[in-house]
Amino acid sequence: MKRFVIAAALSLLPLAAQAQDRLPTIPPSQYTPDQQAAATAFEAARKTPVFGPFQPLMHSPEVMTLARSMGDYLRYKSKVGPKLSELAILVTARFWTQDYEWYLHAPIAQKAGIAPDIVAAIRDGRPPATMDADESVVYDFLSELQQKKAVSDATFARAEARLGKPGVVDLTAICGYYTLLAMELNAARYHIPKDATPLPRLSQ
């Protein structure tokens, strides 16, 4: 009975408090030498201190550094381009109901050229009513990949025709990379800023 009461009490804690019990952000003054080296490399590459999804990853600085390095390419240099890359990130964040990814990337996606009605539809779990040919390819490819764990020949052929083989590889990698970050953030219960709005919780 006592265990049940304790468990029930813990379940009522705010998510932010629970997050701090899991993978709390490490103050720089408490970094180990490996963590300090990883943080220095991060700031040199990103021109900003460790932030967001990389904070819980700092508990394993080797993983954080490898993730940051892969993100340097996929976020800024992929063969998909910034507009479609941001669309891919939104589709992935919505699939994983990852509030921080969405909070960070929804405004970036709109600045990159993704229409507000497309962003709103993805947020609400609806197929966007109007997309251009490239947007439709990305949305269909990633929706199929995440929901069915595979991609049909027809969908793959459409993606290859629009993006080329290198683009298909990069698109899939973007989905995989932001899935990694989403899983880490969800496992850590990493909280969003107080002024942010969580994604709607969709029925499975």
C-alpha positions as CSV (number, residue, x, y, z in Angstrom):
1,M,0.0,0.0,0.0
2,K,2.8,2.4,0.9
3,R,4.5,1.8,-2.5
4,F,1.2,2.7,-4.2
5,V,0.9,5.9,-2.3
6,I,4.4,6.9,-3.2
7,A,4.0,6.1,-6.8
8,A,0.7,8.0,-7.0
9,A,2.3,11.0,-5.4
10,L,5.2,10.9,-7.9
11,S,2.8,10.8,-10.8
12,L,1.3,14.1,-9.7
13,L,4.6,15.9,-9.8
14,P,5.0,18.5,-12.6
15,L,6.8,17.2,-15.6
16,A,9.6,19.7,-15.1
17,A,10.3,18.3,-11.6
18,Q,10.2,14.8,-12.9
19,A,12.6,15.8,-15.6
20,Q,15.1,17.0,-13.1
21,D,14.9,13.6,-11.4
22,R,15.9,11.9,-14.6
23,L,18.5,13.7,-16.7
24,P,18.9,17.1,-15.1
25,T,20.9,19.8,-16.9
26,I,24.5,19.7,-15.6
27,P,25.9,23.1,-14.6
28,P,29.1,23.9,-16.5
29,S,30.9,24.3,-13.2
30,Q,30.2,20.6,-12.5
31,Y,31.4,19.3,-15.9
32,T,33.9,16.4,-15.9
33,P,36.9,16.9,-18.2
34,D,35.2,14.9,-20.9
35,Q,32.0,16.9,-20.6
36,Q,34.0,20.2,-20.7
37,A,35.8,19.0,-23.9
38,A,32.4,18.1,-25.5
39,A,30.9,21.5,-24.5
40,T,33.9,23.4,-25.9
41,A,33.6,21.5,-29.2
42,F,29.9,22.1,-29.3
43,E,30.3,25.9,-28.8
44,A,33.0,26.0,-31.4
45,A,30.7,24.3,-33.9
46,R,27.4,25.9,-33.1
47,K,28.5,29.3,-31.8
48,T,26.4,28.8,-28.7
49,P,26.7,26.9,-25.4
50,V,25.1,23.5,-25.1
51,F,21.3,23.8,-25.2
52,G,18.0,22.0,-25.7
53,P,18.2,18.3,-26.6
54,F,22.0,18.3,-26.1
55,Q,21.7,19.0,-22.4
56,P,20.4,15.6,-21.3
57,L,22.9,14.0,-23.8
58,M,25.7,15.7,-21.8
59,H,25.4,12.8,-19.3
60,S,27.1,10.8,-22.1
61,P,29.4,13.4,-23.7
62,E,30.6,11.0,-26.4
63,V,27.1,10.4,-27.6
64,M,26.4,14.2,-27.4
65,T,29.4,15.0,-29.5
66,L,28.6,12.4,-32.2
67,A,25.0,13.5,-32.3
68,R,26.0,17.2,-32.6
69,S,28.4,16.3,-35.4
70,M,25.7,14.4,-37.4
71,G,23.3,17.3,-36.8
72,D,25.8,19.8,-38.1
73,Y,25.5,18.1,-41.5
74,L,21.8,17.1,-41.5
75,R,20.6,20.5,-40.2
76,Y,22.7,22.8,-42.3
77,K,24.2,21.0,-45.3
78,S,21.9,18.1,-46.3
79,K,21.0,17.6,-50.0
80,V,17.3,18.0,-49.0
81,G,17.6,21.7,-48.4
82,P,16.5,23.8,-45.4
83,K,12.8,24.1,-46.3
84,L,12.2,20.3,-46.8
85,S,14.5,19.5,-43.9
86,E,12.4,21.6,-41.6
87,L,9.2,19.9,-42.9
88,A,10.8,16.5,-42.1
89,I,11.7,17.7,-38.6
90,L,8.0,18.7,-38.0
91,V,6.7,15.4,-39.2
92,T,9.1,13.6,-36.9
93,A,8.4,15.8,-33.9
94,R,4.6,15.3,-34.4
95,F,5.0,11.5,-34.7
96,W,6.9,11.4,-31.4
97,T,4.8,14.1,-29.8
98,Q,8.0,15.9,-29.0
99,D,7.1,19.3,-27.6
100,Y,10.6,20.9,-27.5
101,E,11.4,19.9,-31.1
102,W,8.1,21.3,-32.2
103,Y,8.5,24.5,-30.1
104,L,12.0,25.1,-31.6
105,H,11.3,24.2,-35.2
106,A,7.8,25.3,-36.1
107,P,8.8,28.9,-36.3
108,I,12.0,28.0,-38.2
109,A,9.9,25.9,-40.7
110,Q,7.6,28.8,-41.4
111,K,10.6,31.2,-42.0
112,A,12.0,28.5,-44.4
113,G,8.8,28.6,-46.5
114,I,6.5,26.0,-45.0
115,A,3.0,27.6,-45.0
116,P,1.2,28.1,-41.7
117,D,-1.7,25.9,-42.7
118,I,0.7,23.0,-43.3
119,V,2.3,23.5,-39.9
120,A,-1.1,23.7,-38.3
121,A,-2.3,20.5,-40.0
122,I,0.7,18.5,-39.0
123,R,0.4,19.8,-35.4
124,D,-3.2,18.6,-35.3
125,G,-2.4,15.2,-36.8
126,R,-4.1,16.0,-40.1
127,P,-2.7,15.5,-43.6
128,P,-2.2,19.0,-45.0
129,A,-4.8,19.9,-47.6
130,T,-2.4,21.8,-49.9
131,M,1.3,21.0,-50.5
132,D,3.6,21.5,-53.4
133,A,5.1,18.4,-55.1
134,D,8.3,18.4,-53.0
135,E,6.4,18.9,-49.7
136,S,4.0,16.1,-50.6
137,V,6.9,13.7,-51.4
138,V,8.6,14.4,-48.0
139,Y,5.3,14.2,-46.0
140,D,4.2,11.0,-47.7
141,F,7.7,9.3,-47.5
142,L,8.2,10.1,-43.8
143,S,4.6,9.4,-42.8
144,E,4.7,6.0,-44.4
145,L,8.2,5.2,-43.0
146,Q,7.2,6.0,-39.5
147,Q,3.7,4.6,-39.4
148,K,4.3,1.4,-41.5
149,K,8.1,1.0,-40.7
150,A,8.7,0.7,-44.5
151,V,8.3,2.6,-47.7
152,S,6.4,1.3,-50.7
153,D,8.0,1.1,-54.2
154,A,5.8,3.9,-55.5
155,T,6.5,6.2,-52.6
156,F,10.3,5.5,-52.9
157,A,10.2,6.1,-56.6
158,R,8.5,9.5,-56.1
159,A,11.1,10.6,-53.6
160,E,14.0,9.4,-55.7
161,A,12.6,11.2,-58.7
162,R,12.3,14.5,-56.8
163,L,15.4,14.3,-54.5
164,G,17.7,11.8,-56.1
165,K,19.3,8.9,-54.2
166,P,21.5,11.2,-52.1
167,G,18.5,13.2,-51.1
168,V,16.5,10.1,-50.1
169,V,19.4,9.0,-47.9
170,D,19.6,12.4,-46.3
171,L,15.9,12.7,-45.8
172,T,15.8,9.3,-44.1
173,A,18.8,10.3,-42.0
174,I,17.0,13.5,-40.9
175,C,14.0,11.5,-39.7
176,G,16.3,9.1,-37.9
177,Y,18.4,11.8,-36.3
178,Y,15.4,13.8,-35.0
179,T,13.8,10.5,-33.8
180,L,17.0,9.9,-31.7
181,L,16.7,13.4,-30.2
182,A,12.9,13.0,-29.7
183,M,13.5,9.7,-27.9
184,E,16.2,11.2,-25.7
185,L,14.0,14.2,-24.8
186,N,10.9,12.1,-24.2
187,A,12.8,9.7,-22.0
188,A,14.3,12.6,-20.0
189,R,10.9,14.4,-19.8
190,Y,12.8,17.5,-21.0
191,H,10.4,20.4,-20.4
192,I,9.5,23.2,-22.7
193,P,9.6,26.9,-21.8
194,K,6.7,28.2,-19.7
195,D,5.4,30.3,-22.6
196,A,5.4,27.4,-25.0
197,T,2.2,25.4,-26.0
198,P,2.5,21.6,-25.9
199,L,1.4,19.6,-28.9
200,P,-2.1,18.2,-28.8
201,R,-2.0,14.6,-27.5
202,L,-3.5,12.5,-30.2
203,S,-5.2,9.1,-29.7
204,Q,-3.1,6.2,-31.0
